Amino acid sequence: MKHVNGADDITAWPSFLTAMPEWVEAAFAYQTDFIQRGILFAEILRQRGNLYMEHVRAGQPPVLVFDYDWVLDGRTLPRPVNYAIVRIRDRRHADETGSAAPAQGDRRKPPSGEHRSANKRRPIVIIDPRAGHGPGIGGSKIDSQIGMALNQGHPVYFILFFTDPAPGQTLADVQAAEVRFLEEVARRHPEAEKPAVIGNCQAGWAAALIGADRPDVTGPLVFNGSPLSYWGGVEGANPMRYKGGLTGGVWLTSLWSDLGNGKFDGASLVAGFEDLNPANTIWTKQYNVWANVDTEAERYLNFEKWWGGFFKMNAEEIHFIVDSLFVGNELEQGYLRLQEGKAIHLKNLRDPIVVFASQGDNITPPQQALNWIVKVYGSVDEIRRNGQVIVYVVHERIGHLGIFVSGSVAKKEHREIIGTLEMLDYLRPGLYEMIITEKPSGGESNGFNVEFVERGMADILALDDGLAEEAAFRPVAAVSRFNDRLYRTFVSPWVRLVVDEWTAEVIRQLHPLRVQRYIFSDLNPMMGIAARLAPQVKANRQPTAPENPFVVWERYVSESTKIFLDCWRDIRDTAQETLFRAIYDNVWMKTLFPETHSESGRELVRERSAEEAAIRRELWLQVMERGGFAEAVVRIILAVAGANKATDRRQYAAATRIMRVNDRLMDLAPDRLKWLVKQQSAVLEKDPELAIQTLATLLPETNDRIEAFEIANSIASVDLELDVPEQKVLSDIKHVLGL
């Protein structure tokens, strides 16, 4: 058999094989396919290696698929940091122009000029995690967080970072730079509300630090797969939290920083993530490309470009993260200090918060994403007393990376989270679960409806909270710091004596995650064989039918390999957890490191109403009777919308329409309206019956009463059905107003 150009086809079947038995024919077909897949797979590995080398030579720019304009470079600040902020360019606007990001060594200042925007929509600022990888995963696809925000008309900004930290850079410097970035965004949008901040994974706690320290610069905060309760997890399911204790704590981080000549290699963090799932790391990820070599190359290479981009941190940065956050868990407990004498407490957060977690996330399980709410506030009453709105969303199965990468998650959860940010300021203070349901017949929001259902602390703890198990983690922090002092005193000086920048770079380049990439690049002359054979194989591709018995056997071997590796992982994780408990969860450790807090587990869930009980009913009555038409309408809307303990987005849309067209409500400033919502929420929370009864005092005129009741009726009937609680509230309002 010949090619079109006359060359011999080395993959063609000899004609005599057509007379062979079926199993022989199947064997030869599988053999041909096997060889072809091997060549194409080798070519994909070669492309991955070359892509890695090209990305490194280019300074490892963000893997964003969106164009962007430079706004502010953190390397030009008085305290330089390797962070910058860019504005994502909306491709729908033909008049927008901009320039690409400066290279790693480029210190150009941002363009001069006012750069003020007439767009009144709230700006969205997205921060990707600095956890070993580079930035861009939040916008690596059109269907992503950035894409969803642009589609809804928001100005979108992205905080990125560079491969190497600035000399002497600290986390306090990084936070100060991010505050400066948010101030610049607010300056550029003077007619819009404060920017909403979306933090992915590690960037979630970074956003929390900003919001708790400088609530004046942030709007709503969204934490996607973000660990804030570092000791949280479920016994037998979340092994990553035990590793700090088993390795003796933060001293190992200090060692790796010394071996990096004062810089910590992000490849070590990525290796820790890969170690969580050896079946995927060693086998499944590669086999999936091998088995689907004709269709998986582009997806695999795009992901590997980000996954193989390793970024560094200064020794001080990573030491603070591991010591104060992961091991010490200081953020949750309220005594985290970025600067001496200045503690950051999460109870200082003032703007609405959305927490997005997943049951399928084994890196940041729901307990690490949500338990801080229980620890910080203790009860929903305390959340309300602080005037706070906290919303959580729990996906049933998506993994950690899927929270940021999955297109289906972006088109559902992220779109609806971004689409309801404006609504959060007008919810009654409290704890809510965001429920996203698919409507049977499309319509508004592409077929999804959103409602916010009131929840209690018991609903969070029902997610296998594991709070009672956290006592074993308390001694880890003390042991870790003791070990680190020993290392820094007796070992670190000798390590730093023999390691210079050249030695550190050699150590970095010998990291297995780097070696496995460049060894298959064009630096290896043997890969030229795959480069020469791949075009011929593609031109004469003969894939085997899925029902070929040898293909079936191959899939069986692959699944068996995965099961074996999963079993080995489970045995390893169980052994590590057992060892951790044996070392730290015993009477000796509890004696040496006694509990400093008596509250643990479900004891935190209780009603602490002594403060409210001390407020006299007469004072509340005065508050309830103070105001006029605006106060009455806001109270009515809140009472009707919250009658069934759930607020539907359609009710919010109806209320917004009313506010826009009503002569006496349309001039209410947003800040004034938000204040009224919090005030009237407190009134309804204190005494719902008295709050309804005093509406007659606020609305002395009959025409005002009729108008107010019509508003109540329109809010209640927006979903075309009246449930029993809504009917009762409407009946009470009608009776009180004498209609």
Stockholm file with secondary structure:
# STOCKHOLM 1.0

chainA/1-739         MKHVNGADDITAWPSFLTAMPEWVEAAFAYQTDFIQRGILFAEILRQRGNLYMEHVRAGQPPVLVFDYDWVLDGRTLPRPVNYAIVRIRDRRHADETGSAAPAQGDRRKPPSGEHRSANKRRPIVIIDPRAGHGPGIGGSKIDSQIGMALNQGHPVYFILFFTDPAPGQTLADVQAAEVRFLEEVARRHPEAEKPAVIGNCQAGWAAALIGADRPDVTGPLVFNGSPLSYWGGVEGANPMRYKGGLTGGVWLTSLWSDLGNGKFDGASLVAGFEDLNPANTIWTKQYNVWANVDTEAERYLNFEKWWGGFFKMNAEEIHFIVDSLFVGNELEQGYLRLQEGKAIHLKNLRDPIVVFASQGDNITPPQQALNWIVKVYGSVDEIRRNGQVIVYVVHERIGHLGIFVSGSVAKKEHREIIGTLEMLDYLRPGLYEMIITEKPSGGESNGFNVEFVERGMADILALDDGLAEEAAFRPVAAVSRFNDRLYRTFVSPWVRLVVDEWTAEVIRQLHPLRVQRYIFSDLNPMMGIAARLAPQVKANRQPTAPENPFVVWERYVSESTKIFLDCWRDIRDTAQETLFRAIYDNVWMKTLFPETHSESGRELVRERSAEEAAIRRELWLQVMERGGFAEAVVRIILAVAGANKATDRRQYAAATRIMRVNDRLMDLAPDRLKWLVKQQSAVLEKDPELAIQTLATLLPETNDRIEAFEIANSIASVDLELDVPEQKVLSDIKHVLGL
#=GR chainA/1-739 SS CBCTTSCBCTTCCCGGGGGSCHHHHHHHHHHHHHHHHHHHHHHHHHHHHHHHHHHHHTTCCCCCSSCEEEEEEGGGSSSCCSEEEEEECCTTCTTCCCCCCCCTTCCCCCCCSCCCCCCCSCCEEEECCCSSSCSCGGGSSSSSHHHHHHHTTCCEEEEEECSSCCTTCCHHHHHHHHHHHHHHHHHHCTTSCCCEEEEETHHHHHHHHHHHHCTTSCCCEEEESCCSSTTCCCTTTCGGGGHHHHTTSTHHHHHHHHHTTSEEEHHHHHHHHHHHCHIIIIIIHHHHHHHTTTTSHHHHHHHHHHHTCCCEEEHHHHHHIIIIIIITCHHHHTCEEEETTEEECGGGCCSCEEEEEETTCSSSCHHHHHHHHHHHHSSHHHHHHTTCEEEEEEESSCCHHHHHHCHHHIIIIIHHHHHTHHHHTTSCSEEEEEEEEECTTCCGGGGEEEEEEECCHHHHHTTTCCGGGGGGGHHHHHHHHHHHHHHHHHTHHHHHHHCCHHHHHHHHHTSHHHHHHHTTSTTSGGGHHHHHHHHHHHHTCCCCCTTCHHHHHHHHHHHHHHHHHHHHHHHHHHHHHHHHHHHHSSHHHHHHSCCSCSCCGGGGCCCCCHHHHTSCHHHHHHHHTSCCHHHHHHHHHHHHHTTTSEEEHHHHHHHHHHHHHCTTTTTCCHHHHHHHHHHHHHHHHHCHHHHHHTHHHHCCSHHHHHHHHHHHHHHHTTTSCCCHHHHHHHHHHHHHTTC
#=GC SS_cons         CBCTTSCBCTTCCCGGGGGSCHHHHHHHHHHHHHHHHHHHHHHHHHHHHHHHHHHHHTTCCCCCSSCEEEEEEGGGSSSCCSEEEEEECCTTCTTCCCCCCCCTTCCCCCCCSCCCCCCCSCCEEEECCCSSSCSCGGGSSSSSHHHHHHHTTCCEEEEEECSSCCTTCCHHHHHHHHHHHHHHHHHHCTTSCCCEEEEETHHHHHHHHHHHHCTTSCCCEEEESCCSSTTCCCTTTCGGGGHHHHTTSTHHHHHHHHHTTSEEEHHHHHHHHHHHCHIIIIIIHHHHHHHTTTTSHHHHHHHHHHHTCCCEEEHHHHHHIIIIIIITCHHHHTCEEEETTEEECGGGCCSCEEEEEETTCSSSCHHHHHHHHHHHHSSHHHHHHTTCEEEEEEESSCCHHHHHHCHHHIIIIIHHHHHTHHHHTTSCSEEEEEEEEECTTCCGGGGEEEEEEECCHHHHHTTTCCGGGGGGGHHHHHHHHHHHHHHHHHTHHHHHHHCCHHHHHHHHHTSHHHHHHHTTSTTSGGGHHHHHHHHHHHHTCCCCCTTCHHHHHHHHHHHHHHHHHHHHHHHHHHHHHHHHHHHHSSHHHHHHSCCSCSCCGGGGCCCCCHHHHTSCHHHHHHHHTSCCHHHHHHHHHHHHHTTTSEEEHHHHHHHHHHHHHCTTTTTCCHHHHHHHHHHHHHHHHHCHHHHHHTHHHHCCSHHHHHHHHHHHHHHHTTTSCCCHHHHHHHHHHHHHTTC
//
